[in-house]
Amino acid sequence: MSDVAIEFSHVYKKFKRGESFDSLRDFIPYLTKKYFSVSSNGDLRDKEFWAVKDVSFQLKYGEAIGIIGPNGAGKSTILKILSGILLPNQGAYKVYGRISALIEVGAGFHPDLTGRENIYLNGAILGMTREQVKKKFDSIVEFSELEEFIDTPVKRYSSGMYARLGFSVAAHVDPQILLIDEVLSVGDISFQQKCLNKMQEIIGNGTTIIFISHNIPAVIKICPKTILLNRGMIDHFGDTKDVCRYYYNISSQTKMATEDQYLELEGVELFSSDGSPATLFKPGDQLKIRFCIKSNVDIDNLVMSLFIKRNDGMVVFDATSDILGGKYFSFSEGERKTVDLSFAVNLPLGVYYVGMNFYNPLKGFYLYKDETIEFFVDAPKTVGYAFLDLKW
């Protein structure tokens, strides 16, 4: 038996902007026109666009893959195709196994039925018998933490309660394949963490997961590999940390419209507390950064920002000179300035990058550099964004 759970091969899906019908009178002429003016699936008519364009990937049982990207990139469309809600215009996909999907808050729930009744309804939709659902019922309710509301019609539920019950059902009906969209973002932080732990558990039991989220740390935690979608196409695919760092970088580049037109970063150096060049630090060490800036214009009252990123692209620190220091920068045309900053390296073990920019709050960026230099922190292994030297 093959260990492949999902095959997605050269899939295309198109939509039409502004396509909506308020009555059968409008819908029937549309169908007639569409029938008699069929175009090739590879062509786009007026106002049509590709929501998904030539996307291919394969997943094996027990694998987890993340899908990230800006709004409108095609992420949810892929999950709806895999769920059978939408059909592709071109390409093919195969799903080998029972799917449980959590795509929209409240999807699959009947609003007039209670939480209890909806659990049985969802189980039946997923092909489970009443006895099978009954065996899982207590676990589903306990995980959702909705015991006192389980006999309340779900139309009375908040969006967070919908998400709790929806995830609990989806994760407890022994799915072979679990599809999760951004719905977990409506839950509280503790429940989100509980869901992430549950996802790791069921991956370990052999379930395949596709996880769509704007919560990049959550994607990094769950998924070894990630797809970055942009305008319906795969922009990047590979190791999650590499893809997320790439995504952070291209997102930040949208801020930089000047391309060294006003200011230029001519050099950046790192020093230890004794003034010697260094790239390796331990928690508590003083790190000094020196930026050499050249100005091509006369300009006053710029704010400088310094930010530190992990090797997956996550910003762990970002501060501006006006808030921390009350300092603004002015330059004359042709002037070169050296800017020194220092801080204690209270960071966990890892690789970090230094970014910086100069901007005017009213006029935008005059210089934006995402990764100017790399440094390393040698520390005992801990969890989190900061390192605290605990004394027991």
N, C-alpha and C positions, 0 to 999 in steps of 0.2 A: 504493500500500500504506500502511495506517495505521501511524503510529509509536507506537501504544499497545501497551504490553507486558502490563499488568495492569489489569483493571477489577474492582473490588470494590464491589458495589452493595447497600446496605441489608441486610447479612448479619447473621443471628442464628444462634447456636448455643447449645443448652442441654444441661446435664448434670444428673445426679441424684446428690446426696450419698450416699455409702455404697453405691453400686451396684457390686457385685462378685459373681461366681459361681464357686464352687469345683467345680461338677460340672454335667454335662448335666441331671441330675435337677432342679437349681435353675433352670437356664437356660430349659428348655422351658416350665414354668409361667409364667415371666416373659414370654416371647414371646407366649403365649396370652392372658395378661391384657392385654398391651399392644395386641394386635390387636383385642380386643373392647371396649377402653375407650379408643379413640382420641380425643384431644382436639385442639382447634385448635392449630396450630403456634404461635399467638400466646399460648396459655395455658400456665401452669405448674402441674403437678401437685404433690402433696406432695413435699417435699425437692428439687424441681428448682430450678435457678437458671440465669440467662443468663451464660454464659462470654463470649459476644460478643453485643452488642446494638446493632443498627442502625448498623453500621460501614460507611462508604463512603470509597473513595479511588481514585485513578487514577495510574498510573505509565507514563511513556514510556521507550522504549529509551535506555539510557545515563544514566538517572536513578538516584539512590540516596536511599532514605528510611529514617530510623531509626524504631524503635518502642520507646518506653520506658514505664516505669510500675512500680508496686509488684508484688510477687509476687501471682499470682492475678488480674492485671488482664485477661488474655485474649491476651497477646502470642503465646505459643507456639501457642495454638489457631488464630490467624489463619494462621500459617505452615503448620500441619498441614492446614488447609482448602485453602490454595493448593497444597500438595504432593499433594493427593488422598487423604491419610490419613483425613481426616474430611469428612463432608458437612454443609452448613449445614441448619438447620431452615427458614429463610426466606432470601429474598434470592438473589442470583446473583453468580457471579464467572466471569471469563474470563481465561485465560492464553494469550497468543499467543507461543509460543516454547518452546524446550527448557529445562526447569528442572533445576538442580542444587541440592540442599538439604543443609544441614548443621544438623540440628535437635537430635539427641541424640548424645552421644559413643558411637561404635560402631554407630550406626544404619546398616543396609545392609551391615554386615560379617558374614560367617559366622565365628564364633569358631574353628572347627576348620581354617579355611583360612589360608594364610600371607598376609603383606602383599602379596606379588607376586600371588597368586591373587585376593585381594580387589580389587586394582586392576582386573584384567580383569573381574571379576564386576560391579563398580560401573559400569565403562564400558559393559558390555553392558546393564545395567539402564537406563542413560541413552541407549540407542539407538545406541551406537557399535560399529563393527565391530572385530574383533580387530586388524586392521592399523592402524586409527586410534588405538587404545589403545597399540599397540606404539610408534608414533611419539612419543607423549607420555610413555611409561613412564619414560625416563631423567630427564626434567624433573620428573616427579612425585616420584620417589625422591630426587633431589637436593634439591628444595625441602623435602621432609619431614625430611631429615637422618637417615634411618633405614636407610641402606645396609646396615649390618652386621646389621640385624634383619629385612630384607625377606623372608627365607625362613623366618622364625619364625612359627608360628601366632599370630594376633592375640589369642587368649585369654591369651597371655603378656604382652601389652602393658599398660603403665600407661595411666591415663586421658589423660595428656599425650601419649603416643605415639599413642593412638587419635585425638586431636584433630589431631595433626600430619598423620597419613596421611589422615584424613577431609577436612581442609581442602585438602590438596595435590591430592587427586583431584577434589574439587568445583570447585576454581579452575582446573584445567588441562584439563578436558574440553570447553573452548569453550562454556560455558553461555551462553544468551541471557539467562537470568534466574537469579540466585544468591540463595538464601535462607539466612541465617545466624542461628542462635540463639546463646545465651550460651556455646556450647561452647568458644570461644577462651579463656575465663577459666581453663581448666585448664592451659593451656600456660604456658611460662616467658615472662618479659617480652620477651626478645629475639625469640622466635618470634612473640609477639603483634604486635610492631612490624613484623616481616617480613610477617605476614598483612595488616596494615593497608596497608602499601605495595603489596602485591599487589592488594588490593581497589581501591585508587586506580588502579592500572594497568589492570585489566580494565574499570573504569568508563569510562576513557578510550578503550577499544576498543569501547565501545557496549553493554556488559553492564548490565542492570538489577539493582540490589541492594536487598534489604530486610534491614536489619541490626537485630537485637534484642540489646540489651546493657544491663547496669547500669553499664558503664564509660562514663560520660558524656563524658569527653574524647575517647574513641575515636569515639563517635557524632558529636561535633562535628567531628572531623577528616574523617570519611568522608561524612557526609550533610548536604546543604544544607537539607533539610526533615525535620521529625520529627513523629511522632504521639505524643501522651501519652495512654495508655489508663488508665482507672480504672473498676473494676467492669464491665469489658466494653464500655465506651462511650468514644468520643473526647472527652477532656476539653479538649484543646488541640491545634491543628495549625497549623504554619507554619514560619517561619525557626527553624532548630535552636537557635541561641543564645537566642532569645526563649523558645522552649518549654522549654529546659533551665533557664533562669533561673527561669521560672515554677514548674517542678517542684521546684527547690531551695527556692523560697520557701514553697510549700504544704507541703513536707515539714517544714520548720523550724517552721511554725506549729503543728504537732502538739505541740511542746514548750511552747507558750505557753498555759497553761490559766488564767492569772490575769487577763488582759486589764486591766491597770492597777489591779487590786484592791488591791495592796499598795504598789507603787512606780509612779511616773509619770515618763516622760521629757518634761520640759518644754521642752528645747531642746538643740541640738547645733550647734557652730561649729567651723570649721577655720581655722587660722592658719599663716602662714609663720614662719620663724625670727626675723624682726624684730617679730613680734607683730601684723602686719597681717592682716586677713581674706584668705583665698586658697582657690582651688579648683584651680589649675593648679600642678603641681610638676614638677621635673626629678629624675632619679635622684641620690641623695645629699643632696637638700634635706631639712631637718628639717620635719616636719609635726606640728603640735600640734592635738589634738582636745580640745574642752571639752564635757563632758556636764553638764546641769543636771537634777538628780534631786529629786523630791518624794516623801516617804514618807507613807503613810496609816496606818502602824502602827508600833509599837515592834518592832524586829527587830535581832538581833545576828549577827555572824559569817557574812556573805554573801561569796561569791566573785564577782568581776567577771570577765567574759570579753569580749575584744575580738577581732573577726574581720574580715578584709578579703576581699571577693569581687570576682571579675572580672565583666564585664558579661554573661557567659553563666551566671553563678551559681556558678561553681567557687570554692570557698574556697581562697585561696592562703596565708592565714595565720590562725591561731587560737591565742590564748594566754590564760591565766588569771592573775589577780592573786596567787593562792597560790603558783603555780609560778614565775612571773617577778615577784619582788618581795616574796614572803612577806606579802602584804597582804590583810586582811579588812575588810569594811565593816559598820558598825552605824548604824542610823537610829532616831530618835525620831519619834513620831507628829507629823505636820505639819512636820517638819524639811525644809529644802531644802539640798542639798549640791551643790558643784561638783567634778567629777572631771576632772583634766587628765592627758592622756597624750601622749607624744611619741615619734617614731621617725624614722629615716632612710628616705626613700622609695626603696628599692632595688628598684623594680618596673619591668617592661617597659612599653613604650608601650601605653596603653589607658585604659579607663574602669573605675573601681573604686567599690565601695560599702562603707561602714563599718557593721558590725552590732555589737550588744552585748547582754549580759544579766547579770542578777544571779541567783545561785542558791545554795541550800544543798545540799551534796552528799547529805544524807540526806532532804531534804524536797522537792527539786525547784526549779522556777523561780519567781521572784518578779517578774521583768520580763524580757521577751524581745522585742527589736526587731531585725528582720532587715535592713532597709536604712534607716539613719537619715539618711545624707547621702552625696552623690556627689562624687568628685574625679577629676581627670584627670592622667595622667602623660605628659609629652612626652619621649620617649627615642628613640634610634636603634632601628630595627627589629631585634629579636632573637627567639629562640625559647626558651620555658621560662617558669617561674613567677617567676624572680628576675632582676634586672639586675646584672651584674658589670661594672664599668668596667675593661675589660681594657687593659693597656698592652703593646703589641707591641714 
